[in-house]
Amino acid sequence: MNIGATGKSGEDRVAAYLRKNGWSVVKRNFQCRFGEIDIIAENREYIIFVEVKTRKKNSLTSPAESVNFAKQQRIMLTAQDYLSKVFCEKQPRFDVAAVTVEETKDGKRFHLDYIENAF
């Protein structure tokens, strides 16, 4: 399994999920010196910073478990950097999208567990 391609595929699926649920994706893969945020999206009330983690089914750790305290801190610093550059009066929120990939004889099957207000 190509890790980079699988991760991007997971991010693409999460972006499509957000759009389907009324969110506008404003930025993908925002990077600064503190780290990276996979997806930044907004609706009328919130601006959300989404960490997407994609893992194979039956991995040692679940995708959500891999967003540990240190990772959360980097995401929050990166979000502060983004908000310092872009005017936004919306309430920020931090979500985690846990994508699990299962290899089947017909190809790959993706399962999304979307966690709002993850931290």
mmCIF file of the C-alpha atoms, coordinates in Angstrom:
data_MODEL
# 
_entry.id   MODEL 
# 
loop_
_atom_site.group_PDB 
_atom_site.id 
_atom_site.type_symbol 
_atom_site.label_atom_id 
_atom_site.label_alt_id 
_atom_site.label_comp_id 
_atom_site.label_asym_id 
_atom_site.label_entity_id 
_atom_site.label_seq_id 
_atom_site.pdbx_PDB_ins_code 
_atom_site.Cartn_x 
_atom_site.Cartn_y 
_atom_site.Cartn_z 
_atom_site.occupancy 
_atom_site.B_iso_or_equiv 
_atom_site.pdbx_formal_charge 
_atom_site.auth_seq_id 
_atom_site.auth_comp_id 
_atom_site.auth_asym_id 
_atom_site.auth_atom_id 
_atom_site.pdbx_PDB_model_num 
ATOM 1   C CA . MET A 1 1   ? 0.000   0.000  0.000  1.00 0.00 ? 1   MET A CA 1 
ATOM 2   C CA . ASN A 1 2   ? 1.392   3.390  -0.995 1.00 0.00 ? 2   ASN A CA 1 
ATOM 3   C CA . ILE A 1 3   ? 1.196   5.391  2.245  1.00 0.00 ? 3   ILE A CA 1 
ATOM 4   C CA . GLY A 1 4   ? 1.196   8.842  0.619  1.00 0.00 ? 4   GLY A CA 1 
ATOM 5   C CA . ALA A 1 5   ? -1.470  7.954  -1.929 1.00 0.00 ? 5   ALA A CA 1 
ATOM 6   C CA . THR A 1 6   ? -3.636  6.246  0.692  1.00 0.00 ? 6   THR A CA 1 
ATOM 7   C CA . GLY A 1 7   ? -3.362  9.252  3.013  1.00 0.00 ? 7   GLY A CA 1 
ATOM 8   C CA . LYS A 1 8   ? -4.317  11.630 0.222  1.00 0.00 ? 8   LYS A CA 1 
ATOM 9   C CA . SER A 1 9   ? -7.227  9.391  -0.723 1.00 0.00 ? 9   SER A CA 1 
ATOM 10  C CA . GLY A 1 10  ? -8.403  9.508  2.900  1.00 0.00 ? 10  GLY A CA 1 
ATOM 11  C CA . GLU A 1 11  ? -8.160  13.315 2.900  1.00 0.00 ? 11  GLU A CA 1 
ATOM 12  C CA . ASP A 1 12  ? -10.079 13.501 -0.393 1.00 0.00 ? 12  ASP A CA 1 
ATOM 13  C CA . ARG A 1 13  ? -12.880 11.391 1.089  1.00 0.00 ? 13  ARG A CA 1 
ATOM 14  C CA . VAL A 1 14  ? -13.067 13.558 4.196  1.00 0.00 ? 14  VAL A CA 1 
ATOM 15  C CA . ALA A 1 15  ? -13.179 16.745 2.103  1.00 0.00 ? 15  ALA A CA 1 
ATOM 16  C CA . ALA A 1 16  ? -16.041 15.242 0.054  1.00 0.00 ? 16  ALA A CA 1 
ATOM 17  C CA . TYR A 1 17  ? -17.826 14.233 3.278  1.00 0.00 ? 17  TYR A CA 1 
ATOM 18  C CA . LEU A 1 18  ? -17.550 17.787 4.617  1.00 0.00 ? 18  LEU A CA 1 
ATOM 19  C CA . ARG A 1 19  ? -18.848 19.338 1.395  1.00 0.00 ? 19  ARG A CA 1 
ATOM 20  C CA . LYS A 1 20  ? -21.756 16.878 1.354  1.00 0.00 ? 20  LYS A CA 1 
ATOM 21  C CA . ASN A 1 21  ? -22.619 18.011 4.881  1.00 0.00 ? 21  ASN A CA 1 
ATOM 22  C CA . GLY A 1 22  ? -22.685 21.725 4.060  1.00 0.00 ? 22  GLY A CA 1 
ATOM 23  C CA . TRP A 1 23  ? -19.116 22.753 4.837  1.00 0.00 ? 23  TRP A CA 1 
ATOM 24  C CA . SER A 1 24  ? -16.967 24.875 2.572  1.00 0.00 ? 24  SER A CA 1 
ATOM 25  C CA . VAL A 1 25  ? -13.379 23.619 2.394  1.00 0.00 ? 25  VAL A CA 1 
ATOM 26  C CA . VAL A 1 26  ? -11.240 26.757 2.413  1.00 0.00 ? 26  VAL A CA 1 
ATOM 27  C CA . LYS A 1 27  ? -7.742  25.271 2.660  1.00 0.00 ? 27  LYS A CA 1 
ATOM 28  C CA . ARG A 1 28  ? -6.053  21.898 2.463  1.00 0.00 ? 28  ARG A CA 1 
ATOM 29  C CA . ASN A 1 29  ? -2.620  21.040 3.813  1.00 0.00 ? 29  ASN A CA 1 
ATOM 30  C CA . PHE A 1 30  ? -1.934  24.411 5.443  1.00 0.00 ? 30  PHE A CA 1 
ATOM 31  C CA . GLN A 1 31  ? 1.664   24.444 6.633  1.00 0.00 ? 31  GLN A CA 1 
ATOM 32  C CA . CYS A 1 32  ? 3.652   26.734 8.866  1.00 0.00 ? 32  CYS A CA 1 
ATOM 33  C CA . ARG A 1 33  ? 6.650   26.342 11.169 1.00 0.00 ? 33  ARG A CA 1 
ATOM 34  C CA . PHE A 1 34  ? 4.496   24.635 13.827 1.00 0.00 ? 34  PHE A CA 1 
ATOM 35  C CA . GLY A 1 35  ? 3.086   21.893 11.622 1.00 0.00 ? 35  GLY A CA 1 
ATOM 36  C CA . GLU A 1 36  ? 0.330   21.129 9.161  1.00 0.00 ? 36  GLU A CA 1 
ATOM 37  C CA . ILE A 1 37  ? -3.455  21.079 9.207  1.00 0.00 ? 37  ILE A CA 1 
ATOM 38  C CA . ASP A 1 38  ? -4.980  18.668 6.728  1.00 0.00 ? 38  ASP A CA 1 
ATOM 39  C CA . ILE A 1 39  ? -8.300  20.432 6.122  1.00 0.00 ? 39  ILE A CA 1 
ATOM 40  C CA . ILE A 1 40  ? -9.683  23.822 7.133  1.00 0.00 ? 40  ILE A CA 1 
ATOM 41  C CA . ALA A 1 41  ? -13.399 24.262 6.486  1.00 0.00 ? 41  ALA A CA 1 
ATOM 42  C CA . GLU A 1 42  ? -16.162 26.594 7.577  1.00 0.00 ? 42  GLU A CA 1 
ATOM 43  C CA . ASN A 1 43  ? -19.888 27.046 7.732  1.00 0.00 ? 43  ASN A CA 1 
ATOM 44  C CA . ARG A 1 44  ? -21.900 29.993 9.039  1.00 0.00 ? 44  ARG A CA 1 
ATOM 45  C CA . GLU A 1 45  ? -21.002 29.297 12.673 1.00 0.00 ? 45  GLU A CA 1 
ATOM 46  C CA . TYR A 1 46  ? -17.636 27.498 12.833 1.00 0.00 ? 46  TYR A CA 1 
ATOM 47  C CA . ILE A 1 47  ? -14.222 27.303 11.302 1.00 0.00 ? 47  ILE A CA 1 
ATOM 48  C CA . ILE A 1 48  ? -12.951 23.774 11.757 1.00 0.00 ? 48  ILE A CA 1 
ATOM 49  C CA . PHE A 1 49  ? -9.430  22.417 11.720 1.00 0.00 ? 49  PHE A CA 1 
ATOM 50  C CA . VAL A 1 50  ? -9.547  18.765 10.750 1.00 0.00 ? 50  VAL A CA 1 
ATOM 51  C CA . GLU A 1 51  ? -6.778  16.263 11.356 1.00 0.00 ? 51  GLU A CA 1 
ATOM 52  C CA . VAL A 1 52  ? -7.200  13.300 9.011  1.00 0.00 ? 52  VAL A CA 1 
ATOM 53  C CA . LYS A 1 53  ? -5.586  10.018 10.026 1.00 0.00 ? 53  LYS A CA 1 
ATOM 54  C CA . THR A 1 54  ? -5.737  7.048  7.690  1.00 0.00 ? 54  THR A CA 1 
ATOM 55  C CA . ARG A 1 55  ? -4.727  3.570  8.835  1.00 0.00 ? 55  ARG A CA 1 
ATOM 56  C CA . LYS A 1 56  ? -5.039  0.022  7.581  1.00 0.00 ? 56  LYS A CA 1 
ATOM 57  C CA . LYS A 1 57  ? -7.686  -2.108 9.232  1.00 0.00 ? 57  LYS A CA 1 
ATOM 58  C CA . ASN A 1 58  ? -6.228  -4.014 12.214 1.00 0.00 ? 58  ASN A CA 1 
ATOM 59  C CA . SER A 1 59  ? -3.298  -1.594 12.680 1.00 0.00 ? 59  SER A CA 1 
ATOM 60  C CA . LEU A 1 60  ? -1.653  -1.513 16.097 1.00 0.00 ? 60  LEU A CA 1 
ATOM 61  C CA . THR A 1 61  ? -3.215  1.873  16.833 1.00 0.00 ? 61  THR A CA 1 
ATOM 62  C CA . SER A 1 62  ? -6.473  3.255  15.577 1.00 0.00 ? 62  SER A CA 1 
ATOM 63  C CA . PRO A 1 63  ? -6.368  6.418  13.493 1.00 0.00 ? 63  PRO A CA 1 
ATOM 64  C CA . ALA A 1 64  ? -7.953  8.480  16.288 1.00 0.00 ? 64  ALA A CA 1 
ATOM 65  C CA . GLU A 1 65  ? -5.486  7.200  18.907 1.00 0.00 ? 65  GLU A CA 1 
ATOM 66  C CA . SER A 1 66  ? -2.580  8.519  16.865 1.00 0.00 ? 66  SER A CA 1 
ATOM 67  C CA . VAL A 1 67  ? -3.713  12.118 17.472 1.00 0.00 ? 67  VAL A CA 1 
ATOM 68  C CA . ASN A 1 68  ? -1.945  12.339 20.826 1.00 0.00 ? 68  ASN A CA 1 
ATOM 69  C CA . PHE A 1 69  ? -1.471  15.346 23.116 1.00 0.00 ? 69  PHE A CA 1 
ATOM 70  C CA . ALA A 1 70  ? 1.723   16.536 21.389 1.00 0.00 ? 70  ALA A CA 1 
ATOM 71  C CA . LYS A 1 71  ? 0.018   16.350 17.973 1.00 0.00 ? 71  LYS A CA 1 
ATOM 72  C CA . GLN A 1 72  ? -2.975  18.266 19.340 1.00 0.00 ? 72  GLN A CA 1 
ATOM 73  C CA . GLN A 1 73  ? -0.676  21.009 20.620 1.00 0.00 ? 73  GLN A CA 1 
ATOM 74  C CA . ARG A 1 74  ? 0.994   21.355 17.202 1.00 0.00 ? 74  ARG A CA 1 
ATOM 75  C CA . ILE A 1 75  ? -2.401  21.525 15.501 1.00 0.00 ? 75  ILE A CA 1 
ATOM 76  C CA . MET A 1 76  ? -3.576  24.259 17.886 1.00 0.00 ? 76  MET A CA 1 
ATOM 77  C CA . LEU A 1 77  ? -0.409  26.312 17.300 1.00 0.00 ? 77  LEU A CA 1 
ATOM 78  C CA . THR A 1 78  ? -0.800  25.878 13.551 1.00 0.00 ? 78  THR A CA 1 
ATOM 79  C CA . ALA A 1 79  ? -4.449  26.979 13.781 1.00 0.00 ? 79  ALA A CA 1 
ATOM 80  C CA . GLN A 1 80  ? -3.409  30.083 15.748 1.00 0.00 ? 80  GLN A CA 1 
ATOM 81  C CA . ASP A 1 81  ? -0.892  30.888 13.030 1.00 0.00 ? 81  ASP A CA 1 
ATOM 82  C CA . TYR A 1 82  ? -3.568  30.487 10.337 1.00 0.00 ? 82  TYR A CA 1 
ATOM 83  C CA . LEU A 1 83  ? -6.053  32.669 12.235 1.00 0.00 ? 83  LEU A CA 1 
ATOM 84  C CA . SER A 1 84  ? -3.405  35.368 12.705 1.00 0.00 ? 84  SER A CA 1 
ATOM 85  C CA . LYS A 1 85  ? -3.126  35.624 8.911  1.00 0.00 ? 85  LYS A CA 1 
ATOM 86  C CA . VAL A 1 86  ? -6.804  35.327 7.947  1.00 0.00 ? 86  VAL A CA 1 
ATOM 87  C CA . PHE A 1 87  ? -9.598  37.448 9.405  1.00 0.00 ? 87  PHE A CA 1 
ATOM 88  C CA . CYS A 1 88  ? -12.274 35.170 10.844 1.00 0.00 ? 88  CYS A CA 1 
ATOM 89  C CA . GLU A 1 89  ? -14.843 35.830 13.559 1.00 0.00 ? 89  GLU A CA 1 
ATOM 90  C CA . LYS A 1 90  ? -16.175 32.280 13.610 1.00 0.00 ? 90  LYS A CA 1 
ATOM 91  C CA . GLN A 1 91  ? -15.811 29.914 16.536 1.00 0.00 ? 91  GLN A CA 1 
ATOM 92  C CA . PRO A 1 92  ? -12.857 27.555 15.979 1.00 0.00 ? 92  PRO A CA 1 
ATOM 93  C CA . ARG A 1 93  ? -13.302 23.818 16.451 1.00 0.00 ? 93  ARG A CA 1 
ATOM 94  C CA . PHE A 1 94  ? -10.879 20.904 16.250 1.00 0.00 ? 94  PHE A CA 1 
ATOM 95  C CA . ASP A 1 95  ? -12.127 17.696 14.656 1.00 0.00 ? 95  ASP A CA 1 
ATOM 96  C CA . VAL A 1 96  ? -10.500 14.361 13.860 1.00 0.00 ? 96  VAL A CA 1 
ATOM 97  C CA . ALA A 1 97  ? -11.391 12.236 10.857 1.00 0.00 ? 97  ALA A CA 1 
ATOM 98  C CA . ALA A 1 98  ? -10.353 8.633  11.417 1.00 0.00 ? 98  ALA A CA 1 
ATOM 99  C CA . VAL A 1 99  ? -10.229 6.742  8.132  1.00 0.00 ? 99  VAL A CA 1 
ATOM 100 C CA . THR A 1 100 ? -9.753  2.986  8.104  1.00 0.00 ? 100 THR A CA 1 
ATOM 101 C CA . VAL A 1 101 ? -8.747  1.211  4.892  1.00 0.00 ? 101 VAL A CA 1 
ATOM 102 C CA . GLU A 1 102 ? -9.528  -2.417 4.249  1.00 0.00 ? 102 GLU A CA 1 
ATOM 103 C CA . GLU A 1 103 ? -7.949  -4.196 1.307  1.00 0.00 ? 103 GLU A CA 1 
ATOM 104 C CA . THR A 1 104 ? -10.460 -6.492 -0.383 1.00 0.00 ? 104 THR A CA 1 
ATOM 105 C CA . LYS A 1 105 ? -10.310 -8.612 -3.499 1.00 0.00 ? 105 LYS A CA 1 
ATOM 106 C CA . ASP A 1 106 ? -12.348 -5.893 -5.243 1.00 0.00 ? 106 ASP A CA 1 
ATOM 107 C CA . GLY A 1 107 ? -10.014 -3.082 -4.184 1.00 0.00 ? 107 GLY A CA 1 
ATOM 108 C CA . LYS A 1 108 ? -9.921  -0.813 -1.154 1.00 0.00 ? 108 LYS A CA 1 
ATOM 109 C CA . ARG A 1 109 ? -12.853 -0.107 1.125  1.00 0.00 ? 109 ARG A CA 1 
ATOM 110 C CA . PHE A 1 110 ? -12.775 3.041  3.291  1.00 0.00 ? 110 PHE A CA 1 
ATOM 111 C CA . HIS A 1 111 ? -14.593 3.601  6.587  1.00 0.00 ? 111 HIS A CA 1 
ATOM 112 C CA . LEU A 1 112 ? -14.850 7.118  8.074  1.00 0.00 ? 112 LEU A CA 1 
ATOM 113 C CA . ASP A 1 113 ? -15.342 7.842  11.766 1.00 0.00 ? 113 ASP A CA 1 
ATOM 114 C CA . TYR A 1 114 ? -15.744 11.623 12.087 1.00 0.00 ? 114 TYR A CA 1 
ATOM 115 C CA . ILE A 1 115 ? -15.191 13.049 15.585 1.00 0.00 ? 115 ILE A CA 1 
ATOM 116 C CA . GLU A 1 116 ? -16.450 16.600 16.194 1.00 0.00 ? 116 GLU A CA 1 
ATOM 117 C CA . ASN A 1 117 ? -14.841 18.625 19.012 1.00 0.00 ? 117 ASN A CA 1 
ATOM 118 C CA . ALA A 1 118 ? -12.173 15.960 19.367 1.00 0.00 ? 118 ALA A CA 1 
ATOM 119 C CA . PHE A 1 119 ? -9.998  18.215 21.552 1.00 0.00 ? 119 PHE A CA 1 
# 
